[in-house]
Each structure stands twice: as structure tokens, then as C-alpha cells.
Amino acid sequence: MIDETREYLLDNRSKLSFQIERAKHHLAGLEADAIKIINSKASLPAADIAIITEDLAEHLRSEIEALCWAIDHIDHELEYLDGDDEFEPFAGREARSRD
């Protein structure tokens, strides 16, 4: 049962890591103006496109943060399965970074 749980956690950690890298790639493209929002039918003003682009970038940053939090939680669960003597309940990303 513990091996199955560990395998499940590691599999999901791998999937989350891939999603983080993909989101970081898209974010870098947005920030470098390498990705453009197509504006052929809507004919939005450039200022509106800039706002939409920044909103999308902020969304990607939030997604990356949430995915990193999930990986932290998985890592914490893996520590628990490994029998870490100093195991404490998961307090979240902010609490761990304050230590």
C-alpha cells in the first residue's frame, strides 16, 4: 500500500512539474512579447490587448504558484512515508519558506 501511494505521489509530482515548466515557458513568451494575442476579428485597441496580456501573465503566475504549492505538499507527504522523525503537519508554502 505504501509503495502504491509513493508511486501515485511521484507520478502526480512529475505531471505537476511538467505543467509548471509549460506554464513558465508560456509566461516567458508573454513577457518577452514572443506570444501575441491574435486580434483579427475583435479589433481591440492596443491598450486592451496589453491589459489582456498582463491578466493572462498574472493568471499563469498564480497557476505556477499553486502548482508549486501542490508539489511542496506531495514532497511533504513523501517525507511522511519515508518515516521522517521530524515530521510535522503540512503548513503550506509560506510557512515553510519562513523557516
N, C-alpha and C positions, 0 to 999 in steps of 0.2 A: 504494500500500500504506500509506504514512504517513497519507494523508488518510482512508482507511478505518479505520485504527487510531484516529486522533484522533476521528472520528465515533463509533466504538464507545465510546471512553472518555467522551466528552461525554454520550452517551446514557445510559450507566450512571451517570454522575455525577448527571445530572438525576433518574433514578429513585431513587437513594440520597438525594438532597436531599428529595424528596417523602416518602420513608419516614421521614426524620428529623423533618420537620415534623409528620407524622401522629403519630409516637411522642411528640413534645413536647406535642402537643395532648392526647393521652390522659393523659400524665403530669400535665399541669397540671390536668386534670379530676379525676384521682385525688387529687392533693394539695389541691385545693380542695373535696373531698367532693362534686363535681358528678357524679361517676360512682360509683354504688353497686353493689356485688356483690349480685345477687339471691339471697336466702336463703329461698326459699319451701318447697322440699322437704327440704332438708338440716337446717334448724333448728339451725344452728351458733350457738354463743354469740357475742356481740358481740366478745369478745376474739379469738376465732379469725378472725372476719371482718377485724378490724383487722390481724392478722398476715398474712392472705392478701393484703390490700390493699397492705401495705408490701412484701411479697415481689414482688407484681406491679409496684409502682413501682420497686423495685430492678432488676427484670428490664428494664423499659423504659429505665432509666438506662444499664444495661450495653449494651443494644441501640443506644442513641443513641451511646455512646462507640465501639462497634465500627463503626457506620456512618460516623461522623466520621473514624475511622482510615482506612477504605476510601476516603473522599473525599480525604484527605490523600495517600494512595498514588496515586490517579488524578491529582491535581494534580502530583505529583512526576513521574509518567510523562509528563504533558503538557509539563512543563518540559524533560524529556529530548528529546521530539520537537521542541520549539522550538529545540533546539541550545544550551541554556543552557551558557555557558562554565564556570560554577562548579558543574556538575552533580556530585553525589555519590550513592552508593548510598542508597536509602531506609532510614533508620534507625528509622522509626516515630514515632508521635505524641509520646512522652515525650522522645525525643532532640531532636526539632525544637523543642519548647517550651522546652528548656533553653538554646537558642542565643540 
